[in-house]
Amino acid sequence: MDTARANDWLQIVGMVGIIASLVFVGLQVQQTQAIGEGESATNYFEATIAARQLLVDNTDVWVRGCAGEEMSVADEAKFAHLYRAYVQGSYFAWLGTKHNILQLNPQDVIYPFAANIHRYPGFAQIGRSWTEWATEGQEGSLESGRIFGVAVRARVAELQKMEPDPQYDVKWCGM
């Protein structure tokens, strides 16, 4: 075998090695991405369970707050924190649907959130209060947060047309 032919074979073997290593790296990247998505979904579900437990542990305040009943200042503060936890959970669930981490339709998050605003007077009131306070003097917030808010407001407007005089049962608030 002459050196030119041996050199050709060595180059072919080298190219096959490079291609094999690129395929291996691609598979490794896919596996790492799948692991990351799985961890994100697990973290979401753990946070959801913790948030739901927080509502269960404070059911009396949550129910009175959703109904818009008179509460002490301490209970109003507790309800505000519970509301904020609910908002964050809904927002991150919606983000999870947008990034295909959660296999849900984005409306599966938007519709119940909007229904809570539409049907429960205390929920709507704390939402307006928090929005006014949190956005006061802010030029811009996360673009995705604005998109979430626009989608929720659009669904609330639809619900107001479909159900102009909403009836509510406080045991479903937050669902």
MINUNU-538377 format. One record per residue: residue number from 1; x, y, z of N, C-alpha, C in turn; residue in three letters. Coordinates in steps of 0.05 Angstrom, whole numbers. Each point is the difference from the previous one (the first is absolute). Example, Ala and Ser with C-alpha at 12.3 -4.5 7.8 and 13.67 -1.06 7.14 Angstrom:
% MINUNU-538377
   nr     nc1     nc2     nc3    cac1    cac2    cac3     cc1     cc2     cc3  rest
    1     264    -114     156     -18      24       0      18      24       0   ALA
    2      -7      21     -14      16      24       1     -15      22      14   SER
This chain:
% MINUNU-538377
   nr     nc1     nc2     nc3    cac1    cac2    cac3     cc1     cc2     cc3  rest
    1      17     -23       0     -17      23       0      18      25       0   MET
    2      -6      18     -17      17      23      -1      -9      21      20   ASP
    3      17      19       6      -5      20      21     -24      18      -7   THR
    4      -5       5     -25     -22      17      -8     -27     -14       7   ALA
    5      -1     -26      -6     -24     -15       5      -4      -2      31   ARG
    6      21      -5      14      -2      -2      29      -9      27      12   ALA
    7      10      22     -11      -8      26       9     -30       5      -5   ASN
    8     -10      -8     -24     -29       2      -6     -16     -15      20   ASP
    9       8     -25       7     -15     -16      19       1      13      28   TRP
   10      22      11       8       2      13      26     -18      25       1   LEU
   11      -2      14     -22     -18      23      -1     -29      -8       2   GLN
   12      -7     -22     -14     -27     -11       1      -7      -8      29   ILE
   13      18     -15      12      -4      -8      28      -2      24      18   VAL
   14      16      21      -4      -1      24      16     -27      14      -3   GLY
   15     -10       2     -25     -26      13      -5     -23     -16      14   MET
   16       1     -26      -2     -20     -17      13       1       5      30   VAL
   17      24       2      11       3       6      29     -12      27       7   GLY
   18       5      20     -16     -11      27       5     -31      -1      -2   ILE
   19     -11     -13     -20     -29      -2      -3     -12     -15      24   ILE
   20      13     -22       8     -10     -15      23       0      17      25   ALA
   21      21      15       4       2      17      24     -21      22      -1   SER
   22      -6      11     -23     -21      20      -3     -28     -12       6   LEU
   23      -5     -24      -9     -25     -13       5      -2      -5      30   VAL
   24      21      -9      13       1      -5      28      -6      26      16   PHE
   25      12      22      -8      -4      25      14     -30       9      -4   VAL
   26     -11      -4     -24     -28       7      -5     -18     -16      18   GLY
   27       5     -26       3     -16     -17      17       2       8      29   LEU
   28      24       8       8       5       9      27     -15      26       6   GLN
   29      -1      18     -19     -14      25       3     -30      -6       3   VAL
   30     -11     -18     -17     -28      -7       2      -7     -12      27   GLN
   31      17     -17      10      -4     -13      26       1      21      22   GLN
   32      18      18      -1       3      21      20     -25      18       0   THR
   33     -10       6     -24     -24      16      -3     -24     -14      12   GLN
   34      -3     -26      -6     -22     -16      10       1      -1      31   ALA
   35      24      -3      11       3      -1      29      -8      27      12   ILE
   36       9      22     -13      -7      27      10     -30       5      -1   GLY
   37     -13      -9     -21     -29       4      -2     -15     -17      21   GLU
   38      10     -24       4     -12     -17      21       3      13      28   GLY
   39      24      11       5       4      13      26     -17      25       3   GLU
   40      -4      15     -22     -17      23       1     -29      -8       6   SER
   41      -9     -21     -13     -28      -9       5      -3      -9      29   ALA
   42      20     -15      10      -1      -9      27       0      24      20   THR
   43      17      19      -5       0      24      17     -27      15      -1   ASN
   44     -12       1     -24     -26      13      -2     -21     -15      17   TYR
   45       0     -26      -3     -20     -16      15       4       2      30   PHE
   46      25       0       9       6       3      28      -8      27      10   GLU
   47       4      21     -16      -8      27       8     -30       2       1   ALA
   48     -14     -13     -19     -29       0      -1     -11     -14      25   THR
   49      11     -22       7      -9     -14      24       4      17      25   ILE
   50      23      13       2       6      18      23     -20      23       1   ALA
   51      -6      12     -24     -19      22      -1     -28      -9       8   ALA
   52      -8     -23     -10     -26     -10       7      -2      -6      30   ARG
   53      22     -11      11       0      -5      29      -2      26      16   GLN
   54      12      21     -10      -2      26      12     -29       9       1   LEU
   55     -15      -4     -22     -28       7      -1     -16     -17      20   LEU
   56       6     -26       1     -14     -18      18       5       8      29   VAL
   57      25       7       6       7       8      28     -14      27       8   ASP
   58      -8      15     -20     -12      27       5     -27       2     -13   ASN
   59     -15     -22       0     -26      -1     -14     -19      22       9   THR
   60      -1       5      26     -19      19      10       5      28     -11   ASP
   61      25       8      -1       8      26     -11      -5       1     -31   VAL
   62       7     -22     -13      -3      -1     -29     -29       2      -8   TRP
   63     -18     -15      14     -28       0      -7     -12      28       5   VAL
   64       6      11      23     -11      27       7      11      21     -20   ARG
   65      26      -3      -7      12      19     -18     -13      -2     -28   GLY
   66      -4     -24     -10     -12      -4     -26     -28      12      -1   CYS
   67     -15      -4      22     -27      10       1      -2      30       4   ALA
   68      23      13       6       0      28       5     -11       9      27   GLY
   69       1     -19      19     -10       6      27      18      19      15   GLU
   70     -10      12      20      15      17      18      21     -17      15   GLU
   71      25      10       1      21     -15      14      17      19      16   MET
   72      14     -12      20      19      17      15      23       7     -18   SER
   73      16      19       8      23       9     -16      19     -23      -3   VAL
   74       4     -16      21      18     -23      -1     -10     -20     -21   ALA
   75     -26      -6       0     -11     -19     -19       1      11     -29   ASP
   76      -4      26      -3       3      12     -26      28      -3     -11   GLU
   77      20       4      18      28      -4      -8       5     -29      -8   ALA
   78     -11     -18      16       3     -29      -6     -13      -7     -27   LYS
   79     -24      11      -4     -14      -5     -26      16      11     -23   PHE
   80      12      23       4      17      12     -22      23     -18      -7   ALA
   81      13     -12      21      22     -18      -5     -10     -26     -14   HIS
   82     -23     -10       9     -11     -23     -13      -7       5     -29   LEU
   83     -11      24      -5      -7       8     -27      26       1     -17   TYR
   84      20      12      10      26       3     -14      11     -28      -7   ARG
   85      -1     -18      19      10     -27      -5     -17     -13     -22   ALA
   86     -26       4       0     -17     -11     -21       6      12     -27   TYR
   87       4      27      -1       8      13     -25      26     -11     -11   VAL
   88      20      -2      17      26     -10      -9      -3     -29     -10   GLN
   89     -14     -16      14      -4     -28      -9     -13      -1     -27   GLY
   90     -21      16      -4     -14       1     -26      18      10     -22   SER
   91      15      21       6      18      12     -20      22     -20      -8   TYR
   92      12     -13      19      21     -19      -7     -11     -25     -13   PHE
   93     -24      -8       6     -13     -22     -14      -5       8     -29   ALA
   94      -9      25      -4      -4      10     -28      26       1     -15   TRP
   95      21       9      13      27       0     -13       8     -28      -7   LEU
   96      -5     -19      18       7     -28      -5     -14     -11     -25   GLY
   97     -25       9      -4     -15      -9     -24      12      13     -25   THR
   98       8      25       2      12      14     -23      27     -12      -9   LYS
   99      15     -11      19      26     -11      -5       0     -30      -3   HIS
  100     -24     -11      -1      -4     -29      -3      12     -17      22   ASN
  101       2      12      24       9     -15      23     -23     -14      12   ILE
  102     -23      12      -1     -25     -12      10     -18      -6     -25   LEU
  103      -9     -23      -2     -16      -8     -23     -29       7       5   GLN
  104      -5      26       2     -27      11       3      -4      21     -22   LEU
  105     -25       6      -4      -7      22     -18       2      26      17   ASN
  106      11      21     -10       1      25      16     -27       9      11   PRO
  107     -22      -6     -15     -27       7      10      -7     -15      25   GLN
  108      13     -24       5      -5     -15      24       9      15      25   ASP
  109      17      20      -4       9      17      22     -15      27       0   VAL
  110      -3      12     -24     -13      26      -2     -29      -1       8   ILE
  111     -15     -20      -9     -29      -1       4      -7      -1      30   TYR
  112      11     -18      16      -7      -1      28       8      26      15   PRO
  113      23      11      -7       9      24      13     -19      23      -6   PHE
  114      -8       2     -25     -20      21      -8     -27      -5      14   ALA
  115      -8     -25       2     -25      -6      13       0       8      29   ALA
  116      23      -3      13       2       8      28      -3      31       2   ASN
  117      12      14     -18      -3      29       0     -29       8      -5   ILE
  118     -13     -13     -19     -27       6      -8     -21      -7      22   HIS
  119       4     -23      13     -21     -10      18       3       8      29   ARG
  120      24       5       9       5       4      28       7      30       6   TYR
  121     -18      14      13       5      29       3      25       7      16   PRO
  122       7     -15      20      24       5      16      25      -6     -17   GLY
  123      -1     -20     -16      22      -7     -17       5      22     -20   PHE
  124     -21      10     -12       2      22     -20      11      26      14   ALA
  125     -11       5      24       8      24      15      30      -1       7   GLN
  126       9     -22      11      29      -2       7      17       1     -25   ILE
  127     -10     -11     -22      15       1     -25       3      29     -10   GLY
  128     -22      15       1       2      29      -8      19      15      18   ARG
  129      -3      -4      26      16      13      20      30      -6      -4   SER
  130       6     -26      -3      28      -8      -3      11      11     -26   TRP
  131     -15      -1     -22       9       9     -26       7      30       2   THR
  132     -17      15      12       5      29       2      25       6      17   GLU
  133       2     -15      22      23       4      17      26     -10     -13   TRP
  134       0     -23     -12      24     -12     -10      11      14     -25   ALA
  135     -18      11     -16       9      12     -25       3      31       2   THR
  136      -7      11      22       2      29       4      29       9      -6   GLU
  137       3      18     -19      26      12      -6      18     -18     -17   GLY
  138      -9     -24      -7      17     -17     -17      -5       5     -29   GLN
  139      22       4     -14      -3       3     -29      -5     -26     -14   GLU
  140      14     -20       6      -4     -26     -13       5     -23      19   GLY
  141     -14     -21      -6       5     -24      16       7     -22     -21   SER
  142       1     -24       9       6     -22     -18     -21       0     -22   LEU
  143       9      -2     -25     -18      -1     -23     -19     -24       3   GLU
  144       9     -22       9     -17     -24       3     -21       6      21   SER
  145       6      15      21     -19       7      20     -23      17     -11   GLY
  146       7      18     -18     -20      16     -13     -18     -17     -18   ARG
  147      13     -19     -15     -16     -17     -17     -19     -17      16   ILE
  148       9     -11      23     -17     -15      18     -24      17       9   PHE
  149       6      25       8     -21      18      10     -20       7     -22   GLY
  150       9       4     -24     -18       6     -23     -18     -24      -5   VAL
  151      11     -24       1     -16     -24      -5     -21      -4      22   ALA
  152       8       5      24     -19      -2      23     -23      21      -3   VAL
  153       8      25      -6     -20      21      -3     -19      -6     -23   ARG
  154      10     -11     -22     -17      -6     -23     -20     -22       8   ALA
  155       9     -20      15     -19     -21       9     -20      10      20   ARG
  156       8      18      18     -19      13      19     -22      15     -16   VAL
  157       8      14     -21     -20      15     -16     -19     -20     -14   ALA
  158      10     -22      -9     -18     -21     -12     -19     -10      21   GLU
  159      10      -6      24     -17     -10      21     -22      20       8   LEU
  160       7      25       0     -19      21       7     -23       0     -19   GLN
  161       5      -5     -26     -21      -2     -20     -16     -25       3   LYS
  162      13     -23       6     -13     -25       2     -16      -3      26   MET
  163      10      12      21     -11      -2      27       0      27      13   GLU
  164     -19      18      -8       0      27      11      -5       2      30   PRO
  165     -14     -19      11      -5       0      29      11     -26      11   ASP
  166      26      -1       5      12     -25       8      -9     -10      28   PRO
  167      -5     -26       1      -6     -13      25      26     -14       9   GLN
  168       5      -1      26      24     -13       9      -4     -17      24   TYR
  169      18     -19       3       0     -17      23      29       1      10   ASP
  170       5      12      23      28       5       8      18     -25       3   VAL
  171     -12     -23       2      17     -24       2      16      -5     -26   LYS
  172      -8      13     -22      14      -4     -25      20      22      -6   TRP
  173       1      20      17      19      23      -5      28     -11       1   CYS
  174      15       7     -21      28      -9      -2       3     -25     -16   GLY
  175     -22     -11      -9       2     -26     -15       4       6     -30   MET
